[in-house]
Amino acid sequence: MRFVFKTDYDQDMRLFKHGGQRFWYAMLGLALMAAPWLVSEYQLAQLSLIAIYGIAGLGLMVLSGYTGLISLGHAAFLGTGAYTEAVLTMQGWPFPLALACAVLLSAVTGVVVGLPALRVRGIYLAIATLAFGFILEEVIVRWEAVTGGNSGLAVPAAALFGAALSSTTSFYCLCILFAAAATLVVLNLLRSPTGRAFVAIRDSEVSAQSMGIHLARYKTTAFAISAGLAGLAGALYAHQLRFLSPDQFTVVQSVELLMMVFIGGIGSIHGAFFGAAVVIALPQAIGALTPKLPDALGSAVGLQPTVFGLILIGFILFEPMGLYGWWFKVRTYLELFPFYRRGMFRRQRSFQKSERLR
């Protein structure tokens, strides 16, 4: 197992801890750059969706994974960004300006939701965010003059510097660029005093407050950052699908986003993208296996939600740290073999959450 001997504080704050991380991230970047020549157009569109969902997962990870606040209405922020981008683009606004407005409006909406929710926590906070999700869904349906109501809203292709990004390849490159930028923003945020305050609030609000951390300020900031990233994902989502309707931003979508974070690995940047890959790839896998199942099972209503639920229950029972936690254990096993001890991860239950996965 690799241990890095640190001699100063700056070394502890580096983005890459050692040369191995630089190498593998460089290989990942090269693979993503070569994807348009290696995979089909359909698979490239799926990779774009993974990048978009990964950005939304990063936002929810900041709120739930690093600040410890539960949101069951995150699809509302996604819808805010999507409809803002669609309406402004249809009115002739440049893509960068419309995107900035979508992110800003979503962040302001997050502050509006976060302020009343400061007095509640746990299940009551989840109910408060759930109520906001219902409110926004009703607003989208009723405000037909702007959103198109149940009839939906057609979204034009994104255009950058006068060139329309209508091809799958060009839009894929845009999504990967924004996903990489969002990842760097979140990584640097977590290395900053604000990010460390988020982690302190998650571990113990009483201890954080005793150290001088202003709970209301940092919780509101977490809501704003999380909603802003969800708004960015929503804006890209609108251009990816090219059509918006209220049934795309329901409570089911919010639960799916939360499930994505838990399956990927709560409290992990990698987990946001692992979970996004599962959420995007699993319906395709279920659809491919359905014809091979017995007729009574393949034609059953709710097959996909049932499979998702069983997978989530399995992760909660057997791997609470998600896919990234599983990969961390496999990597540790390979690095320590043959000296790996079976129960070496059991002691983590006595650690603070901030001490895990380092």
Stockholm file with secondary structure:
# STOCKHOLM 1.0

chainA/1-358         MRFVFKTDYDQDMRLFKHGGQRFWYAMLGLALMAAPWLVSEYQLAQLSLIAIYGIAGLGLMVLSGYTGLISLGHAAFLGTGAYTEAVLTMQGWPFPLALACAVLLSAVTGVVVGLPALRVRGIYLAIATLAFGFILEEVIVRWEAVTGGNSGLAVPAAALFGAALSSTTSFYCLCILFAAAATLVVLNLLRSPTGRAFVAIRDSEVSAQSMGIHLARYKTTAFAISAGLAGLAGALYAHQLRFLSPDQFTVVQSVELLMMVFIGGIGSIHGAFFGAAVVIALPQAIGALTPKLPDALGSAVGLQPTVFGLILIGFILFEPMGLYGWWFKVRTYLELFPFYRRGMFRRQRSFQKSERLR
#=GR chainA/1-358 SS CCCCCCCSHHHHTCSSSSHHHHHHHHHHHHHHHHHHHHSCHHHHHHHHHHHHHHHHHHHHIIIIISSCCCCSCHHHHHHHHHHHHHHHHHTTCCHHHHHHHHHHHHHHHHHHHHTGGGGCCTHHHHHHHHHHHHHHHHHHHHCHHHHCGGGCEECCCCEETTEECCSHHHHHHHHHHHHHHHHHHHHHHHHSHHHHHHHHHHHCHHHHHHTTCCHHHHHHHHHHHHHHHHHHHHHHHHHHHSEECGGGSSHHHHHHHHHHHHHHCTTCHHHHHHHHHHHHHHHHHHHHHGGGSCHHHHTCTTHHHHHHHHHHHHHHHHCTTHHHHHHHHHHHHHHHTTSCCTTTTGGGGGSCGGGTTC
#=GC SS_cons         CCCCCCCSHHHHTCSSSSHHHHHHHHHHHHHHHHHHHHSCHHHHHHHHHHHHHHHHHHHHIIIIISSCCCCSCHHHHHHHHHHHHHHHHHTTCCHHHHHHHHHHHHHHHHHHHHTGGGGCCTHHHHHHHHHHHHHHHHHHHHCHHHHCGGGCEECCCCEETTEECCSHHHHHHHHHHHHHHHHHHHHHHHHSHHHHHHHHHHHCHHHHHHTTCCHHHHHHHHHHHHHHHHHHHHHHHHHHHSEECGGGSSHHHHHHHHHHHHHHCTTCHHHHHHHHHHHHHHHHHHHHHGGGSCHHHHTCTTHHHHHHHHHHHHHHHHCTTHHHHHHHHHHHHHHHTTSCCTTTTGGGGGSCGGGTTC
//
